[in-house]
């Protein structure tokens, strides 16, 4: 009788477990989550630097020097590096960034430029060689109390990681020292202290012209004849309407040099020809004689990333009728000061 009773009990239990839930039954279930409080110590930026140092081939400066492309609408790459550790382990570092700021001069006056996220790179093939090369060139900024030996030891013991991010500088980005602030965050939302350095976007004055000749045509003696340019830059470089554009990273002024076109000079009277030039329709006219030494500098400024017309004139004081004259003009540019000022 005991065996029979036990068998019946088991069958009843199994049957109770297989009873299906009715389709319209609902059971409210509460959910919840709690953000873990910040804990532990924050990450540490042990050192940082930028590459390439192509503007300082002799490695004489203590900061990275980057050359602009000097070509219209082109960019140059900039690589931002940092070596980062965390007392709780390198795997707890979640994110790393650098914030980049313009030089503390016009036209941008130290304003924020962009934020660049950093990513881990392979230490053996990329990170350690990059650090050693940068250290040899004097480019590395160390954190407080950090030494080269400390960094190399932690790299060899896998106690820190090398992080890198990339951005570009446009051809017309203002020259000067750019401030770079590096920082990191760990999985507990602890933020590192900033590690700050600077790199130099090397001041480079560059311009280009869209014409190969200035032809004055037929002129009358003692009459000042102007040839006007336009604001359209002819990419074929054979325009009949002179135009200049700024392709460097500084403001500039245009320089002009001209020979006498074979018109010569008269003893006791001076040159038999004189010239004028100006930048822009409202620019200041500059009068000059042949063979100026140094070349004439037009006073008006051509700012960054700007295109402007050039006008030229000739005034023949003495010459032979029905005689062609030809000569050479040399154009160039020199750096000019920034326009305006920055508020404190």
C-alpha positions, 0 to 999 in steps of 0.5 A: 500500500505504501508503494502505491500511495507514493506513485500516485503522489508523484503523478499528481505533482508532475501533472500540476507542473504541466498545467498551461498558463491561460492566455490572458494571464499577466504578471507584473514584474518590476525592474531596476538598476543602480549606477555604481558610484565612482570608486578607486583612483583615476587614470593617469596621463604619463606623457604625450606628444604630436607628430610629424615633426617635419618643420624641425628637421634638426630637432632643435625645438622642444615642441613638435613643428608641423609644416602647412601644405602650401597648396590650395585646399590641401590638409596635413595630418596630425597624430596625437599620442598619449601613454596612459595607465590606471591604478586599477589596471589598464583595461579599466581605462574606457576613453581618452581624448585630446582637446585642441585650441587655436593660438592665442592670437587673432583671428581665432584668439585661443578658441576651441578647435576640435576634440580628437578621440584616442585609441589604443595601438599595439605597443610592440609594433607601433607604440613603443617605437613611436615613443622612443622616436619622439623621445629622441627628438625631444617632443615628449611632455612628461606628467608631473613626477614621471620619468623616461625610465618609469614610462619604459618600465611600465610599457615593458611590464604591460602596466600602461598603454599607448593611445593615438588619434588623428586629425588634420590641419587645413592649409589656411589654419592660422600659424602659431602654437596650438594648445593640446589638453589630454585626458582619460576616463575609466569605467568608474567615471573617474577623470584624469588630470589634464596633461597639456602641451603645445605644437607649432603650426609653422608660419609659412607665407605662400601665394599664387597668381593666375596669370603669366603676363601683363600686356598693356597693349597700345599706350600713349606717351605720358598717359597712365594706362591701367590693366585691371584684374578680377576676383576669379582665380583661373586654375589654368594660370593663363588669365588675362585678368590678374588674380592672387590668392593666399595659400599659406597660413599667415596674412600676407602682402604682395611684392612687385618688381619690374625692369624698365622694359627696354625704355631706359632712362634719360640723363638728368631726367631719370627713367623713361617709364614708371609703374603703379600697382594695387591690391583690390579695387579699393587698395592703395596705389603704389607708384614705383620706378624700374628695378626697385631694390628691394621689391615694392611691397603693396600696403594692403593685406591679403588675409588667410584663405582669401582671393583678390584682384591685382591691378597694374599700370604703366606710364611711358614718359619717353619712347619710340612710336610703333616700337614694341617693348617687353620686360619682366615682372617678378611677383611675390609675397611677404608675411603680414601681421594679424588683423585685430586684437584678442580680448583678455 
